[in-house]
Amino acid sequence: MRTRFRFVTLGLIVSLIIINYIDRSAVSYAVEPLEEAFGITTAQYGIISSVFSVGYMVAAFLSGPLVDRFGCQRVLLVAVALFSVTTALIPVAGSFAGLLVIRLLLGVGESPAFPAATRTVSRWLPIRERGVALALCGGVAVSGSLLISGPLLTRLMDLVGWQGMFWTLAILGVVWAVLAMALLRDLPEESPRVNAAERELIASDQEAEAGSGRASVRWRPLLTNRNLWVVAGGYFAWGFMFWGFMYWLPSFLSGAYGLSVKQAGAFSIAPWACGIVGALVGGVVVDRVYRRSPKIRSRFAVMGVALLLAGCSLVPLAIAPTLTVALISISLGVGFGFVTGGIWWVASIDAAPDQPGSAAGFADAAFAASGIVAPSVMGFIVSSTGSFTSGFVVMAGLAVLGALLMLLVPRERAVAPETAAAVAGA
């Protein structure tokens, strides 16, 4: 009987991403106590949110090559240790400057997750299973963590205080590290829990260019890869919308409609629930489309249409909508945006199957760059105008530009005949 341990490995990666996103979103539910404890302003909160992505962007670009060179387990264990410690230090930061340093280091610690997820999926799963798998990593885990983070974090604040909330999250990271030491391996052949039949299934549906082992990054083909630049540009466009809502949605709901923190957390559930649905739909659709037409451009077409719909969904936010209309608009925008959630990583593997971790790190760095820009731009807009409207217009405009990039610019890469035949027959 064939084992199915590849799904246990996938589950470990998905759970890590959930922990990561709950950790990084926790600060948005502790704005008031942080302002009171350390005397920070709204504009400074925007900077604190952005500096996380500075560390994340630089480290994501470097962590991809590290994952390809040293493997996922070693890199992730070091990363988890770093982000667990920095999460625990947030309540004792002492000042605005202390928070800046801690959030910078938190970004560094959380950066290897998606390069590691992409390499793990590329080495542990056959091509025909990757769309749904990476949708779970890049879409369902992300939107799911934000779905539960509002009720979970506000409940934790009630039970153990805002400081205890951060310390509890740090403990979750330690628990994950213990499980990873026991279960996570870089390659199927390194795990005693994978039998020969499962290894044969995985190996039978891999790209011809994919190597099985670890190797140093080759920078020139990576940095001159047209499709990888398209992925990065589109991911930046979606990232601006994502980060903007992640850091400012509770504040928008509270300020525009007079909701309490708990009410804002409850109302924030709807967009991220739509994100889960969108991510699952995207994973299923991209796998089915690829089986029918094993062309790289088919993936970009799915992403382009989704981004176009996401941008158009935000138009009502520019005309002072009611709470109901605003929630519907935001939920549709997030839902359509998350259709792309896992496809960015599938497209990264397509672009550079011989070094998937490095390709994912490149794309993730672009996503992190939007995380630097979006919170600060939204903070500046709110501080200067007293409204989020102009920020929503920027979100919608970037989504449409990203859609055009996805639909018009990608170049087809020749698919090896044996790979095409395997996909067609799956």
Secondary structure, DSSP 8 states (H G I E B T S, - for coil): ----HHHHHHHHHHHHHHHHHHHHHGGGGSHHHHHHHH---HHHHHHHHHHHHHHHHHHHHHHHHHHHHH-HHHHHHHHHHHHHHHHHHGGG--SHHHHHHHHHHHHHHHTTHHHHHHHHHHHHS-GGGHHHHHHIIIIIHHHHHHHHHHHHHHHHHHHHHHHHHHHHHHHHHHHHHHHHHHH--SSGGG-TTS-HHHHHHHHTT--TT--SS-----HHHHHT-HHHHHHHHHHHHHHHHHHHHHHHHHHHHHHHH---HHHHHHHTHHHHHHHHHHHHHHHHHHHHHHHHS--HHHHHHHHHHHHHHHHHHTGGGGG---HHHHHHHHHHHHHHHHTTTTHHHHHHHHH-TTSHHHHHHHHHHHHHHHHHHHHHHHHHHHHHHS-SHHHHHHHHHHHHHHHHHHHHS-------HHHHHHHHT-
